[in-house]
Amino acid sequence: MSAATLILHRKRLYDDGAIAEMKLWLVPGAVRGSNHSFKLYLYYGRHGNRLIGYDNEAGKGDHRHYGDREEVYRFTTPEQLMADFLADVRALRGPQRKGEMTP
C-alpha cells in the first residue's frame, strides 16, 4: 500500500494569535468510518485551544469540533469541506477582514 499524498496545506497566522490550518491528504483507500479517500485535518484555534476542527479519525469517521461540541460532518467534496470550515472560522471571528483565508 502506498503512502498518503499531501494535496493541500494552507496555514494562516492572525494578528490576535489565532491560527487556521487546513491539510488534506489523498490516501490509498477510505479512512475507516469515512466513504472517501481523503484524510482531513482542519484546525482553528488560539494559544493551543482548538475552537473549530474538522477531521476523520479512524473509526470515528468525518466529524466537526466546535468548541466543546463534536458532531458528525457529512463530507461531499474537498471544496465544500474548505468552504464549510472557513464559514465557521468567519462566523467565530466576525465580519471578514482583509487577508482572510479563502478556499
C-alpha positions as YAML, in Angstrom:
chain: A
units: angstrom
residues:
- id: 1
  name: MET
  ca: [0.00, 0.00, 0.00]
- id: 2
  name: SER
  ca: [1.40, 3.41, -0.93]
- id: 3
  name: ALA
  ca: [1.70, 6.35, 1.44]
- id: 4
  name: ALA
  ca: [-0.68, 9.26, 1.77]
- id: 5
  name: THR
  ca: [-0.05, 12.25, -0.50]
- id: 6
  name: LEU
  ca: [-0.46, 15.74, 0.92]
- id: 7
  name: ILE
  ca: [-2.56, 17.61, -1.65]
- id: 8
  name: LEU
  ca: [-3.40, 20.77, 0.30]
- id: 9
  name: HIS
  ca: [-1.69, 22.70, 3.08]
- id: 10
  name: ARG
  ca: [-2.66, 26.25, 3.95]
- id: 11
  name: LYS
  ca: [-1.84, 27.98, 7.19]
- id: 12
  name: ARG
  ca: [-2.79, 31.47, 8.35]
- id: 13
  name: LEU
  ca: [-1.45, 33.21, 11.44]
- id: 14
  name: TYR
  ca: [-3.70, 36.03, 12.62]
- id: 15
  name: ASP
  ca: [-2.55, 39.20, 14.39]
- id: 16
  name: ASP
  ca: [-4.53, 38.21, 17.51]
- id: 17
  name: GLY
  ca: [-2.57, 34.94, 17.87]
- id: 18
  name: ALA
  ca: [-5.17, 32.67, 16.25]
- id: 19
  name: ILE
  ca: [-4.12, 30.02, 13.74]
- id: 20
  name: ALA
  ca: [-6.13, 28.50, 10.89]
- id: 21
  name: GLU
  ca: [-4.65, 25.47, 9.17]
- id: 22
  name: MET
  ca: [-6.05, 23.17, 6.50]
- id: 23
  name: LYS
  ca: [-4.39, 19.90, 5.49]
- id: 24
  name: LEU
  ca: [-5.85, 17.33, 3.14]
- id: 25
  name: TRP
  ca: [-4.19, 14.08, 2.12]
- id: 26
  name: LEU
  ca: [-5.17, 11.64, -0.60]
- id: 27
  name: VAL
  ca: [-4.91, 8.14, 0.86]
- id: 28
  name: PRO
  ca: [-4.87, 4.77, -0.92]
- id: 29
  name: GLY
  ca: [-8.30, 3.78, 0.48]
- id: 30
  name: ALA
  ca: [-11.07, 5.22, 2.58]
- id: 31
  name: VAL
  ca: [-10.21, 6.06, 6.18]
- id: 32
  name: ARG
  ca: [-12.14, 3.62, 8.39]
- id: 33
  name: GLY
  ca: [-15.51, 5.24, 9.10]
- id: 34
  name: SER
  ca: [-15.41, 7.51, 6.01]
- id: 35
  name: ASN
  ca: [-16.63, 6.81, 2.48]
- id: 36
  name: HIS
  ca: [-13.91, 8.73, 0.60]
- id: 37
  name: SER
  ca: [-10.15, 8.62, 0.09]
- id: 38
  name: PHE
  ca: [-9.18, 11.80, 1.95]
- id: 39
  name: LYS
  ca: [-7.58, 12.25, 5.36]
- id: 40
  name: LEU
  ca: [-8.75, 15.55, 6.89]
- id: 41
  name: TYR
  ca: [-7.15, 17.98, 9.32]
- id: 42
  name: LEU
  ca: [-8.66, 21.46, 9.60]
- id: 43
  name: TYR
  ca: [-7.89, 23.49, 12.70]
- id: 44
  name: TYR
  ca: [-8.69, 26.94, 14.01]
- id: 45
  name: GLY
  ca: [-7.59, 27.90, 17.49]
- id: 46
  name: ARG
  ca: [-5.72, 30.25, 19.73]
- id: 47
  name: HIS
  ca: [-3.00, 29.59, 22.33]
- id: 48
  name: GLY
  ca: [-3.23, 25.81, 21.87]
- id: 49
  name: ASN
  ca: [-7.01, 25.80, 22.36]
- id: 50
  name: ARG
  ca: [-8.94, 24.30, 19.42]
- id: 51
  name: LEU
  ca: [-12.04, 26.38, 18.70]
- id: 52
  name: ILE
  ca: [-13.03, 24.70, 15.42]
- id: 53
  name: GLY
  ca: [-11.76, 21.47, 13.91]
- id: 54
  name: TYR
  ca: [-12.70, 19.02, 11.20]
- id: 55
  name: ASP
  ca: [-11.10, 15.58, 10.94]
- id: 56
  name: ASN
  ca: [-11.77, 11.91, 10.33]
- id: 57
  name: GLU
  ca: [-10.09, 9.70, 12.88]
- id: 58
  name: ALA
  ca: [-10.10, 6.02, 12.02]
- id: 59
  name: GLY
  ca: [-13.30, 4.50, 13.35]
- id: 60
  name: LYS
  ca: [-14.97, 7.85, 14.13]
- id: 61
  name: GLY
  ca: [-15.47, 8.95, 10.55]
- id: 62
  name: ASP
  ca: [-15.88, 12.55, 9.39]
- id: 63
  name: HIS
  ca: [-16.72, 14.92, 12.21]
- id: 64
  name: ARG
  ca: [-16.53, 18.53, 13.31]
- id: 65
  name: HIS
  ca: [-15.45, 20.04, 16.62]
- id: 66
  name: TYR
  ca: [-16.97, 23.40, 17.52]
- id: 67
  name: GLY
  ca: [-15.87, 24.45, 20.97]
- id: 68
  name: ASP
  ca: [-16.66, 21.52, 23.27]
- id: 69
  name: ARG
  ca: [-19.20, 20.00, 20.85]
- id: 70
  name: GLU
  ca: [-18.38, 17.18, 18.47]
- id: 71
  name: GLU
  ca: [-20.81, 16.28, 15.69]
- id: 72
  name: VAL
  ca: [-20.94, 14.22, 12.52]
- id: 73
  name: TYR
  ca: [-19.87, 16.06, 9.38]
- id: 74
  name: ARG
  ca: [-21.25, 14.95, 6.01]
- id: 75
  name: PHE
  ca: [-18.28, 15.16, 3.62]
- id: 76
  name: THR
  ca: [-19.23, 15.78, -0.02]
- id: 77
  name: THR
  ca: [-16.20, 17.36, -1.73]
- id: 78
  name: PRO
  ca: [-12.87, 18.88, -0.65]
- id: 79
  name: GLU
  ca: [-14.08, 22.28, -1.90]
- id: 80
  name: GLN
  ca: [-17.24, 22.12, 0.22]
- id: 81
  name: LEU
  ca: [-15.22, 20.98, 3.23]
- id: 82
  name: MET
  ca: [-12.96, 24.04, 2.96]
- id: 83
  name: ALA
  ca: [-15.94, 26.36, 2.40]
- id: 84
  name: ASP
  ca: [-17.73, 24.96, 5.48]
- id: 85
  name: PHE
  ca: [-14.62, 25.27, 7.65]
- id: 86
  name: LEU
  ca: [-13.89, 28.83, 6.52]
- id: 87
  name: ALA
  ca: [-17.54, 29.82, 7.08]
- id: 88
  name: ASP
  ca: [-17.23, 28.55, 10.66]
- id: 89
  name: VAL
  ca: [-14.00, 30.50, 11.14]
- id: 90
  name: ARG
  ca: [-15.55, 33.69, 9.75]
- id: 91
  name: ALA
  ca: [-18.64, 33.27, 11.94]
- id: 92
  name: LEU
  ca: [-16.45, 32.92, 15.04]
- id: 93
  name: ARG
  ca: [-14.09, 35.77, 14.11]
- id: 94
  name: GLY
  ca: [-16.80, 38.20, 12.99]
- id: 95
  name: PRO
  ca: [-17.05, 40.07, 9.67]
- id: 96
  name: GLN
  ca: [-14.49, 39.06, 7.04]
- id: 97
  name: ARG
  ca: [-11.35, 41.13, 7.12]
- id: 98
  name: LYS
  ca: [-8.69, 41.74, 4.51]
- id: 99
  name: GLY
  ca: [-6.28, 38.81, 4.28]
- id: 100
  name: GLU
  ca: [-8.64, 36.06, 5.49]
- id: 101
  name: MET
  ca: [-8.09, 32.56, 4.06]
- id: 102
  name: THR
  ca: [-10.14, 31.54, 1.07]
- id: 103
  name: PRO
  ca: [-10.91, 28.06, -0.27]
...
